[in-house]
Amino acid sequence: MKRQKRDTSNRIFSRGYQAGIAGKSRDNCQLNNLDQRANWMTGWRAGREDYWSGLGGVSAIHRDPAMHINTI
């Protein structure tokens, strides 16, 4: 199994980032586990900062954690 499939914290962070960069509300987080919710909110905050900085669409692709390829 690939490492990306096993690491849920990075996927949750990425989903939060994608919601934040899209301008969605933090109320969209439907996770109940506190650790998972914290990862999602951290990603959402990073996405909102980029959104407020004017990054979006193609200009934010280099910041999106889902686009990073791990070479480990």
The 8 nearest C-alpha neighbors of each residue, nearest first, counted from 0:
[[1, 2, 4, 5, 3, 6, 7, 71],
 [2, 0, 3, 4, 5, 6, 69, 71],
 [1, 3, 5, 4, 6, 0, 69, 71],
 [4, 2, 6, 1, 5, 7, 10, 9],
 [3, 5, 2, 1, 6, 0, 7, 10],
 [4, 6, 2, 3, 7, 1, 0, 8],
 [7, 5, 3, 8, 4, 9, 2, 10],
 [6, 8, 10, 9, 5, 11, 4, 3],
 [7, 9, 11, 10, 6, 12, 38, 35],
 [10, 8, 12, 11, 7, 6, 13, 64],
 [9, 11, 13, 7, 12, 8, 14, 6],
 [10, 12, 14, 8, 39, 13, 9, 7],
 [13, 11, 42, 39, 9, 38, 15, 10],
 [14, 12, 16, 10, 11, 15, 64, 65],
 [15, 13, 17, 11, 16, 12, 10, 18],
 [14, 16, 43, 39, 42, 18, 12, 13],
 [17, 15, 42, 46, 43, 13, 19, 14],
 [16, 18, 14, 20, 15, 19, 13, 21],
 [17, 19, 15, 21, 23, 16, 20, 43],
 [20, 18, 46, 43, 47, 16, 22, 21],
 [19, 21, 46, 50, 17, 22, 47, 18],
 [22, 20, 18, 19, 23, 17, 50, 55],
 [23, 21, 19, 20, 18, 24, 47, 50],
 [24, 22, 18, 21, 19, 25, 27, 20],
 [23, 25, 26, 27, 22, 19, 18, 28],
 [24, 26, 27, 28, 23, 43, 40, 19],
 [25, 27, 24, 28, 29, 23, 40, 30],
 [28, 26, 25, 24, 29, 23, 18, 15],
 [29, 27, 26, 30, 25, 36, 39, 15],
 [28, 30, 27, 31, 26, 36, 32, 25],
 [31, 29, 36, 28, 32, 35, 33, 39],
 [30, 32, 33, 29, 36, 35, 28, 34],
 [31, 33, 35, 34, 30, 36, 37, 29],
 [34, 32, 36, 35, 37, 31, 30, 38],
 [35, 33, 37, 36, 32, 38, 8, 39],
 [36, 34, 38, 32, 37, 33, 39, 30],
 [35, 37, 33, 39, 38, 34, 30, 32],
 [36, 38, 40, 34, 35, 39, 33, 41],
 [39, 37, 12, 35, 41, 36, 40, 11],
 [38, 40, 15, 12, 36, 42, 11, 37],
 [41, 39, 43, 37, 42, 38, 44, 36],
 [42, 40, 38, 44, 43, 39, 37, 45],
 [43, 41, 16, 15, 12, 45, 39, 40],
 [42, 44, 15, 19, 16, 40, 46, 41],
 [45, 43, 47, 41, 46, 42, 40, 48],
 [46, 44, 42, 48, 43, 47, 16, 41],
 [47, 45, 19, 20, 16, 43, 49, 44],
 [46, 48, 19, 50, 44, 49, 20, 45],
 [49, 47, 51, 45, 50, 46, 52, 44],
 [48, 50, 52, 46, 54, 47, 51, 45],
 [51, 49, 47, 20, 54, 53, 52, 48],
 [50, 52, 48, 53, 49, 47, 54, 20],
 [53, 51, 49, 50, 54, 48, 47, 55],
 [54, 52, 50, 51, 55, 49, 58, 48],
 [55, 53, 59, 50, 49, 58, 52, 56],
 [54, 56, 59, 58, 50, 57, 20, 53],
 [55, 57, 58, 59, 60, 54, 20, 21],
 [56, 58, 60, 59, 55, 54, 61, 62],
 [57, 59, 55, 54, 56, 60, 61, 62],
 [60, 58, 55, 54, 62, 57, 61, 56],
 [59, 61, 57, 63, 62, 58, 56, 66],
 [60, 62, 59, 63, 66, 58, 67, 64],
 [63, 61, 59, 60, 64, 66, 49, 67],
 [64, 62, 60, 65, 66, 61, 59, 13],
 [65, 63, 66, 67, 13, 62, 9, 16],
 [64, 66, 63, 67, 13, 10, 68, 9],
 [65, 67, 64, 63, 68, 60, 61, 62],
 [68, 66, 64, 65, 69, 63, 61, 62],
 [67, 69, 70, 66, 65, 64, 71, 3],
 [68, 70, 71, 67, 3, 2, 66, 65],
 [71, 69, 68, 67, 2, 3, 1, 66],
 [70, 69, 68, 2, 3, 1, 67, 6]]
